[in-house]
Every structure is written in C-alpha cells, then in structure tokens.
C-alpha cells in the first residue's frame, strides 16, 4: 500500500468513527398501527401526514385493521389510494357482509319462499358443527383481499421483507393462547387472519393453525417493531382503547373482556411518538365515518410533527417515495388465471368446478374469475374458504386455490309468518344436493296454516358451462281458504265462501342471460278447483258451486332481478316480461243455491297472455328513496261459466303483501295496467318507513249480471286506487312490519296488519 493510500484509509476511518453524531448504520423508523375496527381509517391520515413531511417509513407493523392499512401500504398503495378504498361502498359491503350487486347471480336463486333461516347439516354431524360460527358472511371480504394483495405476494415471493416496505402483522392462535407474528406466505391470508374478530367473521387456517383477530392478544405490536426490526424510532398510531371492566348485566361487555387482552399503549422506547386521534366509537364494521377519521389522523399527526421531526436525522422526499412505489407496482404481473386446485375432488367434481369457475376457458381474467368465484359461493355444493392466488413457476400465469370443502348434502329451512290477521302460517323445507359432473338439487316444502297450506316436491339439474342452464320439475298442491275455516290440511265441515285448490306438475328449463337475468321456459299441466257460493246466505245443509279447470300452460319469460330483499326491498330493480299460452276445459257443477242444482256444463278455453312488470328503486333523493312499480296484463281470456268463476280464473294485482290474503274483486281482470310510486324513509340501518300508492286501471272490468254471469264493462271506465303505509324492521331473520292498508272495497277500505315474517307462497298454477 502506498503512503498516500494509507493516509486516505486512516482519514476515512477517523471520519466514520470519531466525528460526533455519526453512526455506523442509518436510522430506521417503524410505524406501528393498532387495531380498532373502522376507527383504523385514521391510520391512513397518519401515513399521509408522515409522507408529506418527509418522515421515512422503513418498517410497518399492524394488528387487525392496523394490519389491513399497514398491508396496503406495504403492498405499494399510496395514502390517496387507501383513502379512496376506505371511503368507498366496497368496504362498507365487505365489512358488513352485504353481497356485491354486480355479482348477484339471479340465475342460481330459487323462487322466493317464506324461509327465515337455512341450516346445512349432515346426519352424521354433531349439533355443534351445524350451528354457524360467524355472523357476517366473508365472501366479499375474501375476494377483495385476494384482489388487493395477490400481486404483491407474487413479486415478493411470499417474503414480507421483500414488499415495498417490510411488513409484519399479528394474529391470534386460540389453541395455544398466544399471538402469532406472520412474516411470510400469502399476504391476503395473513391480513384476513388478523382481521378475524371472533364470532363476527369466520376464522381461517394458516400452516395448520386456526387464526383469529390479533387484537385478542396484542392490539398494539410495538414489541414486534423492537424485537424483529430493531427500529431506532417508533411512531405509533393508536385508535383503540382497552375495554372497561365488564358489567354484570351486560353480556356483550363480558364477552369482549374475556376475548381481548389489555394492550400496552405506552411506547417502551426512548425514541418514540404515540399519535392518538380523537375519535368517536362507532360499530366495528361501520365505515360511514371513514373520511372524518382519516382527517382526524392527519390533523393529530400534523399537530405532533415537531416532536416527530426532532427524532428524525434523515428525511425522505415524497417524490422519491412515489417513484419507488411506482417502480414496485410496475413489477406486478396482470392477473391471468389458468388453473385451479382440485386435489380434494374426484374427477367429476373437478370437471364441474372447472366449468363453474373457468367456464371452459383455458385462461380467464380477474373479472371473469370473480364471476366464477361468486358462482361457486352461490352454488351450494361447496364451502369456499379464503381464496389464494399464486404465481406459477414460470411466473406468467396465476394458480387459484379456493380452499374448498364440500358442503353438507342436506339443508333445512324454517320460516313462515305470524300475523294479527288470518295469514298465520308455518314453513319448512328440506333440500338434498348431489354433485357429479352436474349438480342435482332435490327439495320438498310444506306451508301449513288456516288461510294457506301447500306441498311441493321438486328437482333441478344444473349444467355449468359458458352459458349455464338448468332443467327442473316440480309437483305442487296449493290450498287457499279465504274464510279460514280449516286447520292444516284438513277441511272443516262448514262450507266456506271461497276455497281454491290447485294441483299441477311443471317442467322447466332456464338459461343464464346475464348475472342478473335469466330466460326460462315452462310447461305446466294441472287442475284448478274452486268451491264457492255466489251469495253469502248459505247454511250447513247447502252445497257449494264447483268449477274445475283442467289445463295445460306453456310459457317463456325473461326476468332481470337485482332487488336486495325478497320482501320490502329498498334497492335494485326487477324487470319481467312473460308470454303464456293456456288451454283447457272448464267443468262447472252448480250448488244448491244457484237455482239449478247439480247442473253440469263443460266449456273449452284457450288464450294467449302477455305479462310485464317493472319494479325499480332509484338512488337516494335527500332523506328518502323513491321507487316505481308498473305492471301490464294483456290477455285474450274469455269469461267462465259465471261471474265468480270468471274472477277466480283472472289474474290479480297482489304487489301489496296483504292483498295476497284477501279476495279483492276490483283488482282482478283479464286486461289491466298498474302504476305507482314508493317513498322510503330510512330511520336507521334496519328500520324503514315506507309509503306505497298505486292506481289500477281496467281495460274492461269483469262485472256481474242479474243472472250472476260475467259481463264486460266499458273500456277504461273503471279505475281503483290502493296504498300502504308501513313501518318495517328488517331483522336478520326477516321483516317485522306494522302496516295500514287501503283497498277500494265496497265494504271496509282501511285495515291494520302486524306481521312477523314473509307473506310469500308457492307459485300459483296459472301465474
């Protein structure tokens, strides 16, 4: 070594070791984000303020919502992008389990029924395994997390140190009663585990461990920043507090205290700053105040910026951070998926799943994959776990693991309606599912009550393909007693004014037209039998008139349906257009009061019917929502043998729930139109006050002659009004409603009704 080089070496050594203020390593800053539910949106404001002021973020650690926000930052999302997501409708949906209307697959929905609850079961399963383990469905959350983080997992090869910012998150292993620090693997799954608040969301398994919310054991993981990252400076963001002592009269407070270990929010390092935004305490999953929380986090961080800057020796320009972030995101490969994990399935089930998800394509985009994912979750043959999207070895395509398990083959539904009037009824349905290369569904249901009783036996065979379709069949018995003189399926000996019995068998086939629509064709063969008196003056010795109609019906319909509820909807739309051809023979047997006892008459009938419905809810206008309902019925149907039988065979307007339980002569006809408006005032998230008003216009009303035969009225001469004002509480089981109803009746026009449940019946024979 020359003398000059030796002198330079000695000078450099002295410079880096002896000059005051110099360290052998650069200063490292870690940000620690606490749990706290929706209040965690404030973390985004903290990160934004740090970036704007040049505060370096070298490591990030989080628990629960802190893991989600920290994971977004570590995956290359900017504070602006994070704010956009946390204030979107999307997070409000997945945090509360509301389905994404864009992927509401109407094609797979069965006809609406009166069910309150559905329970999947297996005869060999213990009761404890049948009971649900979570309140909020997680499908929307799971697919969203996969979409947000799969790309970052791919380019980091599952190493959290190779993300945009090295990252750790904390989950809870309740089997070993300890916190688990996740540092590798699928980033979305790790964050999902940390977010899993007990009983609210379903837990997931990672490396054989069943994991829950990290806040149970470590709600402020400053120890991870110290022990794992050896941070010189820790900036903590606290949006949670320890729960107070439990109240002996408050079960929820006792459960919370048992589940959540008190966290230490006092920073244990000398060089640390704790940011505690001033936040209210909404529900854990209520993100309606996310924008305000983000602003609070930003303001509080700015307020403490002087203290933070005193701890920092090296600042980082925001533009350089943005450039680094952009370079990281450019490495993320587009989502093209060409294969699924089907290891747990036999070859027929695997073929079914591939058709269901990939739809026969060799490669699908993320958008197509999401449609396939929702088809699988709605299918009923599988339970879908946390989906994992992984880069294949060649790093050109992705591999999807849905973490499937086969659903129980049996399910049972319970429901009905409890009413202050006549429409008390119970409902039970048993389903059986069998999967091979196609899906087979068998079901039977029973309605039982004094006003209505019914039995249905049905089967449906589903064919997954690029355009899924099904074929099905059903046998149905319906019984309506408008004077409620029966119990269950046994008729009382006292004649009623009006009893309707229907027996029919139908065969149908449906094709998916879009994710919200389907085209269905149906052939129905059956008998409708009506027993009635044409006056109210009858005794126990009298016999009723009987009209039997043996018929065949062929129909085709196109329906689009995105309504958010099967009764008392508040959003979405339904559009239906249906063409029917009906042919049959009417047989009339007169009773003792008609003046011609035991008279028999046979009449042949055939007619074409066109039916259209538009039920639409618009966006919120001020404090209320506006809805519109329109219906048109066009028919070539002729009168039956008398006035009453003509009305009984005619279509009826029954959009107001209570109208299904009353025989309303003014709202039945062969040709009519209906139009009306709905005003909905949301009082809370689950309570609505709604007002509905409709005008019913006959083309030519069915009128009664002096001889009790049917006549046609003048064109457009008869118009009737109807309406309802209802207070509706939408529980997780079904609606509880108190309504005031108006019908343009010759007798009582107003009546009150209190209902718990659904006034929904099996399909009528001629509907």
C-alpha angles and dihedrals in degrees: 000000000000121000091248093053091047091053091050090050093051091047092052092048092052092047095055098039109033108033109098119249095027120122128193090231133041119256114265123209124200126192117210119199121196129214120254112137118243091354085075088083084085088071088071091058089050092053092046092052092048092051094047091053095048096249107157118233108202099162135016129200128181148170127211109326086005088058090052095050092041091048091052090052092046090049091058103263115144121228088252092055091046092051091051091054097043091053094045129103088243096072091043087057100047095041090057099033096245111155120247105253089210089067100034098135103210092176091071096047117104123222110292116265139179096265119142098182139012124206124190114210147163122214089234095050124102117241091245090062093050095056114091118256098202138041100205120058110235104200094101092046093047098051091044093052090048091052093047098048111023093089093052091047089053099053093041090048089227095303109128090201089064096057122105085275122013107258142193130183132189128227132173126246104200092185090067094024094232143110118260122211110212115208105157145022128057108358094206092052092049092053092043090054092050090050096051104114107193116264091000097074130021113255122238134214123242118180090345095308122118103224134199139178111321090220089076091077107009117021094166110035100195088137089065091054089051101041101035104031099025088219120197093205127027122198110192128197113201119191097153136068132201114267116257123245110294121263113233089221096046114077094185093055090051093051092047092051092048093049101042123063114212111261127221106234095176109106108238096204128081094229100057141114124198117207114201112179117205103249137165119232112247124167114300092249099038107112095167089108096046094116092053092047092051090052091049091053091049094049094047092049091050088050090056096039095106091058091046094049091052088064096048122087099176123040127202123220113237092225091057090050090051091050092050090048092050092050090051093050092047088065092061109107120226115262107259112156123195107162144039136207106250099157094124094051133079119240094267094049090045090052090050092050093048090051091047097049106025095030092216094305122131090217132017134190124236090260091055090044092054089054089051091047092054091045087057095047091049094042097084096216096090141040106222117212129191106321115229121201113197133181113245122235094266088051092225102101138025131243120215125214112185092186088230130190124183114257120237110271094227130060133172131202128203128190146104135149135288110205141181086219134045100296100090108141143154128220133198129169132184121202132191123193127195124182128202125132084319131031122251123197123188123183144168127188140184133204116192129184144112095265101035136018130169146168128206133184116184146165133194130189114200125203114199112210141126086292104027118214140174142201122210146168136202141184115209138185118190127184124186122184108185092189094045100227098147142074121218109318097333117098120221118241092237109090117241127218091243134011123170124195125184131186120178145150123212138188118199142174127198135194125198107243095177136335088276099036146052141184116225134185122195141183118198131185123183153106131268114199122190125189116192149142119234090216135032094237103095136128136206090266094056124095124222128237113255128208118186121188118191106193149166120212129193118189143168124192141179115208133180115188130175099150111146095222136030090226130025094010119191102187142025130042142258125207122181133175119176136176120201134182114198127187130172152121125269118210117192124194114185122224133221095276100053096079093243106068119204092004111161125206130174124201131178118220136184130165145158120237130193118194127183131179132184117185112172137169118201130208119282115285110200108306097344142053123232125216134183130205126191131172134178127190119189118178142162091209118141130212121282124227096289142006097266095047090048091055092046092055093046124095116256135212105239106157092124104075097229091053089072090067098050131067099231111185096190093058097053125087148132094244125023146133131219131195131172149150132235126205116196122191111193107215095176134346090279104027123074134176110210135185120195126184128179139180117214115202122192121208090205114348121224106248134183124245125210088261090054093249122132123265132185116239127219118292113276090347098125125063128166135188131215135175149166137209113196140173107212128191109194107208125182088258098047144291127317107200140181112191142178110210131196124198126173093240129158088234127028112006101182130047138159127232135187117195137177110193137003132327091206123131138187113279116284118241097244098033 
